[in-house]
Amino acid sequence: MLEKGMLRKVLGSIREEETGGWRKLHNKKLHDLQYSLIIMYVIVLRRIKWIGLVSHMTESRNSYSVLVAEHEGK
């Protein structure tokens, strides 16, 4: 996990709507953002793993046909 100082540098400051000024993110907000970034990372890794598994399936499997299908329309 990233320490709060490093995460604060990566995410930068936020603009307050009331005053229009800039301020640092509070520790609570940093904590929430850190865990949401971890969750997004896990989701991306699981999708990549799924694509790897499906790419080795035969063409008759439904999962494979969903992965390689060319969709028509909107």
N, C-alpha and C positions, 0 to 999 in steps of 0.2 A: 504494500500500500504506500501511496505517496504521503509524505509528511505535509502538514497543513501549509507550511511556508512555500514549498515547491508547488503545491496545488494552487495556492493563491497567485503565484507568478504565472502559471500556465493559464488560468482562467481570467486573470486580470481584474479590473475594477468594474463596478456596476454604476449605472447612472440612476440617481434618485428622481422619481417623477415629480415629487412636490417641489424640491429646490432646484432641480436641474444640475446639481453638483455630482461629483464622483466620490465614491467611497469604497473601502475594501469590503470584501464579503465577510460576513460574520461566520464564526466557527461552525455554528449549527448548519448554515447553508452549505458551507464547504463539506461538512460531513455527509449531508444528504446528496450532494452532487457526486461525491466520491463513490458512494455506494451505487448510485444510478449508473455511473460510468463502468463500474465493475459488472453490473448486470448486463449492460449493453455488450461488453466484451465477451461475456459467457454466451450470450445469444448468437453473436457472430461466429464464435468458435463452433458452436453446435450446428449452425447452418453449414459451415464449411465441412464439418465431419459428415453430415447427412449427404451432401453432394458427393463426397468421396465414396461413401457406401453405395449410393444409388448408381454412380457411374460404372460400377462393376457388376450391376445386375443385368439380367437378360432383357431383351426388348419386349418380352411378353408381360413383364411386371408392370403394374399400374404406376408405381412410383417412378420408374424409368420413363414411362411415356409422358408423365406430367413434367419431368425435368427437361426433356428434349422437345416437347411439343411446340409447334409454331401456332400461336394464338391469332385468331382472326377478329377483326372488329376492334371496338374500343376496349 
